[in-house]
Amino acid sequence: MKIKKILNTNAVIVQDEGREKIAIGNGIAFNKKRNDIVASGKIEKLFVMQENDRLVQVLSRIPEEHFTISEEIITYAERYMGTKLNDHIHIVLTDHLSFAIERTNEGIHIHNKLLYEIKILYPREFEIGVWAIKHIKKKCRMEMPIVEAGFIALHLHTMKPQGGDLRQTIRQTVIIRDMVQLIKGYLGVAVEEDKLSYQRLISHLHFTLTRLSQFELHTMDEEMLVMLEQKFANSFRYARKMARDLLKLHGISLPEQELGYITLHLERLRKGLKTS
């Protein structure tokens, strides 16, 4: 493969089978110049990038070390999750991490209000995020706040096959956070976030929103719904109130069948509060 452009010591644009591709490898461009041949044994990753110009822009303005760290995190993530991430991850994660490292060095910290929900909804991606900030600490000798693990997790999730759009993922997480905050307000007491019933509620709300976006609904017969309304009157009332408030806040309408399942989760949560 012939080098068309050197991006940095570890990344080049090559011509392969009539197409431009990005080739990545440790020291792949060392002592190389345009039109030199790259030995296949030096290539660790090879992919077609639709946005070559943007990658060139990103790499031209960040320290090479940041790109290397990002690639190490991507390699770890793909191995840990056992899946190939979208090639776009090489741009978005590199760009995000470099900016995050600069922010941290300057003492600028931003709050991630969705951190707990991200931790529950995307646990494997969050674990990789935690590994990533430890890796950055080792490489850059700096302490990154745990909130960065949440941001990294979101990028990883949306770059998985069928991971979805980043904006849509963030919006759904915001809606779940709002639903949970509404429920906490109805209950009027502090909820222990490490309780299994609380985590199950968050997971259920996530799957509820996903089903609604795909026009799929839970089925629950009318008799069961009436029984739940009578047996767990308070929890059912909270579920219905949340549905009304959700419609006002986000324009999302929850069908009655979904209220039945949410009622069950609320009842478990309320029972846990009584016994704790």
C-alpha positions in Angstrom: 0.0 0.0 0.0 1.3 3.4 -1.0 1.2 6.4 1.4 -0.9 9.3 0.1 -0.6 11.5 3.3 1.1 11.2 6.7 -1.3 12.2 9.5 1.1 11.5 12.4 3.7 8.9 13.4 1.0 6.3 13.9 -1.5 7.1 11.2 -1.4 7.5 7.4 -3.8 7.7 4.5 -3.0 5.0 1.9 -4.3 4.0 -1.5 -5.6 0.5 -1.4 -7.7 -1.3 -4.1 -8.5 2.1 -5.7 -9.8 3.6 -2.4 -8.3 5.9 0.2 -8.1 4.2 3.6 -6.8 5.1 7.0 -4.0 2.8 8.2 -3.0 2.9 11.9 -0.1 1.2 13.5 2.6 1.9 16.1 5.3 4.0 14.3 3.8 3.2 10.9 5.0 6.6 9.4 8.4 6.6 11.1 11.0 7.7 8.5 8.4 7.5 5.8 7.3 10.0 3.2 4.6 10.4 0.6 4.5 7.5 -2.0 6.5 5.2 0.2 5.1 1.7 0.7 3.7 0.6 4.0 4.5 -2.9 5.1 1.3 -4.9 5.9 2.9 -6.1 9.1 3.0 -2.6 10.4 -0.8 -2.1 10.0 -2.9 -2.7 13.1 -6.1 -1.1 11.8 -7.3 -0.4 8.3 -10.6 1.2 7.5 -12.4 3.5 5.0 -13.3 6.8 6.5 -16.0 8.9 4.8 -14.7 12.0 6.6 -11.0 11.9 5.9 -10.8 15.7 5.9 -12.3 16.0 9.4 -9.9 13.4 10.8 -7.0 15.3 9.2 -8.3 18.5 10.9 -8.6 16.7 14.3 -5.2 15.2 14.1 -3.6 18.4 13.0 -4.6 20.3 16.1 -4.2 17.7 18.9 -1.1 16.2 20.5 -0.1 12.9 18.9 -0.2 11.3 22.4 -4.0 12.0 22.6 -4.6 10.1 19.4 -2.5 7.2 20.6 -4.5 7.0 23.9 -7.8 7.2 22.1 -6.8 4.3 19.8 -5.7 2.2 22.9 -9.1 2.8 24.5 -10.9 1.9 21.3 -8.9 -1.3 21.0 -9.6 -2.2 24.6 -13.4 -1.4 24.2 -13.8 -3.6 21.1 -12.0 -6.5 22.8 -14.0 -6.0 26.1 -17.4 -5.8 24.3 -16.5 -8.3 21.6 -17.8 -6.1 18.9 -16.4 -3.8 16.2 -17.3 -0.2 16.7 -18.3 2.2 13.9 -15.2 3.7 12.2 -16.5 7.1 13.1 -15.3 6.4 16.7 -11.8 7.2 15.6 -12.9 10.9 15.1 -15.4 11.4 17.8 -13.6 9.8 20.7 -10.2 11.3 19.8 -11.8 14.7 19.5 -13.7 14.3 22.8 -10.7 12.9 24.8 -8.3 15.6 23.6 -10.7 18.3 24.7 -11.4 16.6 28.0 -7.7 16.3 28.7 -7.2 20.0 27.9 -10.1 20.9 30.2 -8.8 18.9 33.1 -5.3 20.4 32.7 -6.8 23.8 32.9 -8.9 22.9 36.0 -12.2 23.2 34.1 -14.6 20.5 35.2 -18.1 20.0 33.8 -21.0 18.3 35.6 -22.6 15.2 34.0 -26.2 15.2 35.4 -26.9 11.9 33.6 -24.0 10.0 35.2 -26.1 7.7 37.4 -28.5 6.8 34.6 -25.6 6.2 32.2 -24.0 3.8 34.7 -27.3 1.8 35.0 -28.3 1.8 31.3 -24.9 1.2 29.8 -22.9 -0.7 32.5 -20.3 -2.3 30.2 -19.6 1.0 28.4 -19.3 2.7 31.7 -16.8 0.1 33.0 -14.7 0.8 29.9 -15.0 4.5 30.6 -13.6 3.9 34.2 -10.8 1.9 32.7 -10.1 4.7 30.2 -9.7 7.4 32.9 -7.3 5.2 34.8 -5.4 4.6 31.5 -5.3 8.4 30.9 -4.0 8.8 34.5 -1.2 6.4 33.8 -0.3 7.9 30.5 -0.7 11.6 31.2 -0.1 11.6 35.0 -3.4 13.4 35.7 -6.6 12.8 37.5 -9.7 12.9 35.4 -13.1 13.2 37.1 -15.4 10.1 37.1 -18.0 12.1 35.0 -15.7 11.6 32.0 -16.4 7.9 32.2 -20.0 8.7 31.6 -19.3 10.8 28.5 -16.9 8.1 27.1 -19.7 5.5 27.7 -22.2 7.5 25.6 -19.7 7.7 22.7 -19.0 4.0 22.9 -22.7 3.0 23.1 -23.7 5.1 20.0 -20.8 3.7 18.0 -21.9 0.1 18.6 -23.9 -1.7 15.8 -27.5 -0.4 16.3 -26.2 1.9 19.0 -28.3 4.8 17.8 -27.7 8.5 17.4 -25.8 10.3 20.1 -28.4 13.1 20.4 -31.2 10.7 20.6 -29.4 8.6 23.2 -28.8 11.7 25.3 -32.4 12.8 24.9 -33.7 9.4 26.0 -31.4 9.4 29.0 -32.6 12.9 29.9 -36.2 11.8 29.7 -35.5 8.8 32.0 -33.8 11.1 34.5 -36.9 13.4 34.4 -39.2 10.4 34.9 -37.2 9.2 37.9 -37.1 12.7 39.4 -40.9 12.9 39.1 -41.3 9.6 40.9 -38.9 10.7 43.7 -41.0 13.8 44.1 -44.2 11.8 44.4 -42.7 9.5 47.0 -41.5 12.5 49.0 -38.5 10.6 50.4 -34.8 10.1 49.5 -34.3 6.9 47.4 -31.2 4.9 47.7 -29.8 4.8 44.2 -27.9 1.5 44.7 -31.1 -0.4 45.5 -31.9 -3.1 43.0 -35.5 -2.0 42.8 -34.4 1.5 41.8 -32.0 0.2 39.1 -34.7 -2.1 37.7 -37.1 0.9 37.5 -34.5 2.8 35.4 -33.9 -0.2 33.2 -37.7 -0.7 32.7 -38.2 3.0 31.8 -35.4 2.7 29.2 -37.0 -0.3 27.6 -40.4 1.4 27.7 -39.1 4.4 25.8 -37.3 2.1 23.3 -40.5 0.1 22.7 -42.5 3.3 22.1 -39.9 4.6 19.6 -40.2 1.3 17.7 -44.1 1.4 18.0 -44.0 -1.8 20.1 -46.2 -2.1 23.2 -46.4 -4.4 26.2 -49.6 -6.4 26.4 -51.6 -6.6 29.6 -55.2 -7.6 29.8 -57.8 -5.3 31.2 -58.6 -7.5 34.2 -55.0 -7.5 35.3 -54.8 -3.7 34.9 -57.9 -3.2 37.0 -56.5 -5.6 39.7 -53.3 -3.6 39.8 -55.1 -0.3 40.1 -57.2 -1.7 43.1 -54.4 -3.6 44.8 -51.6 -1.0 44.5 -53.7 2.1 44.4 -51.0 4.6 45.4 -48.4 3.2 43.1 -50.9 3.2 40.2 -51.8 6.8 41.0 -48.1 7.8 40.9 -47.6 5.9 37.6 -50.6 7.7 36.0 -49.5 11.1 37.4 -46.0 10.5 35.9 -47.6 9.7 32.6 -49.5 13.0 32.6 -46.4 15.0 33.6 -44.3 13.2 31.0 -46.8 14.2 28.3 -46.5 17.9 29.4 -42.7 17.8 29.7 -41.7 15.8 26.6 -44.9 15.2 24.6 -44.7 11.4 25.1 -47.9 9.5 25.7 -47.6 6.3 27.8 -50.4 3.7 27.0 -52.3 2.2 29.9 -50.6 -1.2 29.6 -47.2 0.4 30.3 -48.7 2.0 33.4 -49.4 -1.4 34.8 -45.8 -2.6 34.5 -44.5 0.7 35.9 -46.9 0.3 38.8 -45.3 -3.0 39.7 -41.8 -1.4 39.7 -43.1 1.5 41.8 -44.6 -0.9 44.3 -41.4 -2.8 44.7 -39.6 0.5 45.2 -42.1 1.7 47.8 -41.9 -1.6 49.7 -38.2 -1.3 49.8 -38.4 2.2 51.3 -40.8 1.0 54.0 -38.5 -1.8 55.1 -35.2 0.3 55.0 
